[in-house]
Amino acid sequence: VNVMGYTVSEKLQQVMDSVVIPENAAGDLKFNQVYDYGIRGSFQSSNEKVINNYGKVYFKKTDEVVTLTLTLILEEESMTKDFIVNVPGIDEVVNQHQLLFPSGALENNMEKFEIVDGKLVLKENIVEATYESPIIETQAFQSLVASWAAITSKNATVELKVKAQVNGVWSEYITYGKWGLGLQNASHDQNNGIIKLSTDEVMVIQSTATAIQYQVILKRALATTESPKLSLVSFALEIPGYSYYVDTSELPKSKCYDVPRLNQNVVPTIGNIICSATSTTMLLKYKDLDFTEYDKEYEHRYIASIVKDYGNNIYGNWVYNTVTMGGYGFDAYVARMYSIDELIYHLATVGPVALSVKGKMVSSEKTYTTAGHLIVAIGYKYVDGKLYILCNDPNVQNVYCEYSESVIKNTWRQIAYVIK
């Protein structure tokens, strides 16, 4: 049996079909120079003053349109393709990776719901109802983290379901499981052939998705039970080849928030696995919450029991941690940020966030390597022109430490817990 390999032309076409360049630039573009099969590629810009040949974007005051010509070369053959990219004016750059849907703006499918103080609640005598969103078109993404903020209880829950469209075909819904503050909430991995849920991330199994739709199910035990109160639904998208421009030129040179410090390792038995719960507790205490009535010794031990994903038997489910903060009345969600600049902007204008990190953590206080960890970024400062991220790291004895920009760049997984 002779098994014929791909021809050079077929290899070139396969690679060309896999290249994704966004139609609208929100930041610098990622250009590869080497592709599968050893194919080499180069881009030629029609206007290097707006996008250069290496993907650097220079935003202007007015909208610009640039043609990027990709040339792929393998052996003696080559192939070219033009990509048209719209570059918005500097004041019109749109965040396409963090989609937020405040409940106060919902209008469709509201027969069994009403909006009270900006929150979606069940109408009188309604025990359970499902809100389904319109179809939401997105940039082509390969994974997302969905989250929501809602005031809930053991008798009033919210469940979020998500589906995606891939190559014109819709998946079935996957669910994060119904969630109520104080319950033993459980999420379970799912796979419907198009998308799958792995702990907290929804992943596209092949190719990329270009649209999403969601359902939220509000349920209470009795008609007389207080309704759950949904504030927002959020989607953090992982978009190939995407970046996001953030102007940091007018930000202050330093910022630091007074976030209470908690060491995870002092908690008996589970101390080494509750970095996420400890970070969440620090953020809640920053918002002036106190949990000593539930655990006089270790408040983060109590919050660990709340954030725990009893389905996966972990404390580090990103979604369940932010949903816990939402359960106490805050607009909280899982965010994906695409640069240190975006993080600095958030620290300067909003407040502290928890960061998911992985790798070698080096500071003057401690050096260690982690396969997955959460720390709280409480601010930043510049020393002799070098940027440092100020952190409460629950794995450091005194908690407070400072990480250089390079350490954060090398370890941060671009995921953050946001609380407002």
Disulfide bonds with the S-S distance in Angstrom:
none
